[in-house]
Amino acid sequence: MRVITELCFSRRSNNPTRWVLASREGVLPSSGSMTVGCEYPALVQELLGKMSLPCTFTAVPIEGTEEQAIADGLCSHVLVVTETGGSLKRAGLAIVEGCGDLFVSVPVLIAKPALTPRKECALRVLSVGLQAALAANERVMIKANIRRDALVHVRLQASEAPTVSGPIAAGLVAIEVCVPASAIAETLFLLQEAGATAIAVQDLKGFLK
């Protein structure tokens, strides 16, 4: 098999995913045993079996939300995949120290080594479409009217320099600029301070660098 492209797990970032061990207290028992809930019990044995733990463990197959399994009394710990750990914190769980990166990976699109030209083309089309859709979640398009002489003094967190159209009036041009979603407020502020008008924010359906 060959890797066609790497994708991302979350809509919010391109960070890799992590399999982590979590519990209410975020600690391991100092002795005795613990029950570890996971959708994939064999993965519990694979990841924890390589570690020197102060206790024994039993894998418990669970379905649905791993975070809820502890609250339901199905297990004392959970082996769960996460990106930032935010969902664990909201569920009142903490990652066990030293068990925050048991397995790190990114989703990938894979294919057989040799495909027919038609299938290879279809696969590349799919790959580009997925990349464009995922990247679009991180960016927005901002449009505005601004004086050309004021535009040269505006420094934006843009993927490329603004696209300038016009003039639409004496000294006035229309611009379009693609910026990170995290920079929306800053961009609006900078444009407004520079005297821009008719400022609009538009979601993207796709984006490719």
N, C-alpha and C positions, 0 to 999 in steps of 0.2 A: 504494500500500500504506500501511497505518497501523500504528503500534506499539500493541499491546494492553497489554503490560506488560514491564518489564525483569526478567530473571532473574539468576541468579548462576552462575558457572563452577565454583566449588569448593564442597564441602560444609562447608569450614571458615570461609569468610568471604564477604563480599559485594564483595571487591575486584575491579576490572576485570581482564581478561586483557591480556597484553602479548606482542607479537611481538618477540623479541630475537635478536640474533646472538651466538653463543657458540662457544668453542673451548677447547682444552686450556689454553692460556696466557692466554686472554682478551685477545688483541691482534690487530691487523691486520698483514699483511706490509707492510714499509716500501716494497717495490717488487715487481715481478713479478705473480703472479696467485694466486688462491685458488679452491678449489672449495667451493661452499656447498650443502649438502644440505637438501632441504625436500620435504615431501609435495606442495607446490604450487609448482613451479618458476616459474610466471608471477609469483607473489607476490615471489619473490626479485628479479626484474627490476624489479617495481613499486616495492619499498621501497628497495633498494640503488641502483637506477639514478638516484634523485634525490639521492644523497649524493656528496660530493666525497671519494673514497677514494684512498689512496696506491697502490692496486693495482687490477688488473682482477679480474673474478670470472666464474665459470662456474657456472650453476645445475645441480645434479645431482638428478634425481628419486629419492626414496627412499620406501620403505614401512616401516611399523612404527615402532619407537622411534628418533627422530632422535638421541637421546643415544648410542645404540649405533653409529650410522653412522660416527662418527669412530673408535671403537675397531676397527671392522671395516675401516678404511682406505678407506671409500667417499668421504670428503670431508675437508677440513681444518677446515671451519666448518659450523655448522648454523643455520638460521633456524627457530626453534621458538616455540610459544606457551606461555606460563607465567603463573603468578599471583605466586608468591613467589620463584621461582627455586630452590626447595628440591630439586626433582628433578635440576636441572642440577648443583648442588653435590654431590649424592650420586653422580652419574655422573662426578665429577672434572672438570667443565667450569666455565668462568667466562664471565660475560657481558662482551662486548667494551665497553670504555669508550666512551660516546656512542652505544651501540646497544642500550640497555636499554628504550627506549620507541619502537620503530620504528612500531608501530601499536597503539593502545589501544582496547579495545571491551568491551562487555558483551553477553551473549546477550539477544535480544529475541524475543517472540512477535509475529508480524505477521499481518495479514489484509487481504483486499481491502476497499476502501472501503464497498461495499454488500453485505450478506448478508441472506438471508431471516431473519425473526424466529427461526425454529427453529435455524438455524445460528449466529446471533448468540448465542443463549442457550447453545448447546452450547459455543461458544468461550469465553464468560465462565465457564462451569462449569470448563472445562479450565484457564483462567487461574488461577482461585481455587485449584483443586486443586494446581497446580504451585507457586504461591506458598506455600501452607500446608505442603506437603511439604518444600520447601527451607528454610523458616524453622524447621521442627521440628528440623532437624539442629543448630541453634545453641542450643537450649534444652532444659531438662529440667523435670519437675514434681517438687517435693519436698513430701512429706507428713510431718506430725508431730503429736504431742500436746504441748501446752504450756499452762502457766498463763496465763490472760488478763492478769493484772497484769504478767507477765514479757514478754509479747508486745509490749507498747507500747514497750519499751526496745530492741527488736531492729530494726536497720536493715539491710535486705536489698537486694541488687541485683536487684530484681524488675521485671518488665514492668508489673505492677499491684500494688496492695496485696494481701496474702494473703487468700484466701477463708477465712472463719472459720465453722465449724460447731460446734454444741454449745449449752450445755455438755454434755460427755460424763461429767463427774463434777464434784464440788465445785470450782469455780474453774478447771476444766480444759476446754480447747477443742481441737478438731481443726482444723488449718490445711492449706491447699494453696497453694503459691506457685510460679510459673513464673520461673525464673532462667536467665541465660546459662550454657551448659555450662562456660564458663571460670571460673564462680564457684561451682562445686559444692563444692569443698573449703572455701572461705570460708563458704559458707552453712551447711554441716554443722557447722563449728566454732562459728559464732555461735549456732545453735540449741542445740547441746549445752551451750555455756557458759550459756545462758539456762535450762537445766534441761529442755529438750524430751526426749521419749522416743518410742519407736517411729518413728524417723526413716527414711523410705524415699525412694529416688530412682527416678523412673519416666521412661522414654523417651516422647517425644511422637510421635504419628503425623501431627500437623499443628498449625500455629499461625498465627493471623492476629491482627494488632494491632487 
